[in-house]
Amino acid sequence: MSIVKHTVSFDLSTGVTHEATERLSWTDESTLPKAVEANVVGLYPAHTFQTVEGWGCAMTESACWLLARMAPADRRAALSRWFGPEGMNARFIRMHIDSCDYALSEYQSVADPLADPELKTFNIDRDRRWTLPVVKEAIAMAGGNLRVLLSPWSPPWQWKTPPEFTRNDAAVYGGGQFEIDATRPGRCFGGRLKPEYYGPWAKYLVKFIQAYLDEGIPVGMLSVQNEASAATAWDSCLWSGEEERMFLKDHLYPELEKAGLAGRIEVFIWDHNKERAVEHIDAFMADPEAAAKVSGFAWHWYSGDHFEAIELLHRRYPDRILMHSESCPLHMPGKPVSMSATEDGILNKADADRTPWQCDYDDAMAYAHDVIGDLNGGMQRWIDWNMVVDRRGGPRRVPGGFAAPLVVEDDGRLTETVSYAFLKAIARAFRPGAVRIGKSVYGRNVEAAACRNADGTIAAVLLNRAGEDVSINLRMSGKIVLDLNLPAGTLTTVEIG
């Protein structure tokens, strides 16, 4: 039986990511005590849980614009990081319906739906310029194995009520940096879709899905609204659980049925942070008729761990798909500054002592911690935010910027961050079709998730969050123990086959 150990580490003095792969031998059990009790990480292949379907990223207009400007060979190399078999081997892409913050400007597929209530002027010409050509390259590279999730950030502004920018939203999204006209509707700062336009908006969404399908884009998923409880300084729309339920049940799903798309398009609700997911989803699912139209639940990572919330949803709704649909570090790449409305950001006290390399490393540890926790909660699909950003965390149509695992430098070079190395290692351990298996961990310094892949191999992901090396005993089915050293602050994967 072979064992392959892969370790990803990061040198904070040089900013260099190191990866090492080695083949190991089983520890001779005759040389060990009959009962090894200390520092044990146990794997239990007989205890099986969800099937992990794969990994993905968002192909926003901004990300596609950056990629489109590359030389063809460089663009193919960049896309291969996510969609090639030697990269993340991605299975999912998330795309925005009309403009979001990571578009080059504000736009919608019908400029004035009040003047055009039949939506005769509907078109996706904007998407054909930058986004669709690059996405089609990714689809070809993945060999047809990709499925697309579409998410709306806002309906046409003419159908909405004026902004509702709450005190909490202003604190989180920098409301003091923006001028808000609370007397007239817009795509930004929230506002709600007026009930009389629920029907037209449902038709609009179905027209968008069909237009993408006609372009050869394999749309298979739709979330009803991105971040329905956030009135952000960029494209946003507020929905209560009751409003979302009424819209899906009485308007959106009937339109999907008319178009022959019901069943072909999986519908996801929530698509926001984990800390409020349970209440919102439980309220929605309390209506059996509405619940029958929901394929799964999507969430983001921005409000903390809340892994127990994912586990609660998995236990209550075991037949629904659980999908992490967005995450990104809330600062510019390599800059220890928070997202803000200024070019350089606002330096928080907590950020003051962090170097750019420490910032990148902290991102990687946060990614690994969150992915492992979500996997153990029952997650089946994982999608990151932008595939690539520039060094300022953009381009973004509103001020500020966020980091991403891949960065396009000003000279056109592509930089892989340590976050990308961590994510790729996890994706290569949990391959599409992997079944999560049971595990137990002796203490809090080591975090772990484990699976059986389709080829029968057993894989474990081990994150050492301690500031020192840790020696563990890896036990599988109570029979075999492997002495394993986990260097300080590293991600290690072990494949047994």
Summary of the structure (lengths in Angstrom):
residues: 497
radius of gyration: 23.0
end to end distance: 5.7
largest distance: 81.6
contacts: 1736
relative contact order: 0.17
helix: 31%
strand: 28%
